[in-house]
Amino acid sequence: MNAENNLEFFHDLLDSLKNPLLFADTGHVVRYLNKAAAAFYPDGNELLGRSLLDCHNPESQRSMRKILAQMEQGLEEELITDNAKRRIYMRAVRSSTGALLGYYERFEPPRGE
């Protein structure tokens, strides 16, 4: 598999996920959304290149900044939403050397399902 096919393979793999997956860099800028995320978020693909903080209220912005700072110190994952519809986690993405590249939002069904 060459680099171009490799990239296409991973894009297709992530698009096959039924749950939304959104990746933001360490500046909270949205760099990737899978197909489910593009359908789930109101502005869909228009979020690419924009700050994820712009989509959240001030309390959520503070929480996201705090969690990112904790990720820079080694935190791997934090639950950010837990309600009757879903649980959402912020999950760190690191390079092969351990450097923080950003995070993605990971969805799970609500507790008890």
Summary of the structure (lengths in Angstrom):
residues: 113
radius of gyration: 14.5
end to end distance: 38.7
largest distance: 44.8
contacts: 282
relative contact order: 0.15
helix: 37%
strand: 29%
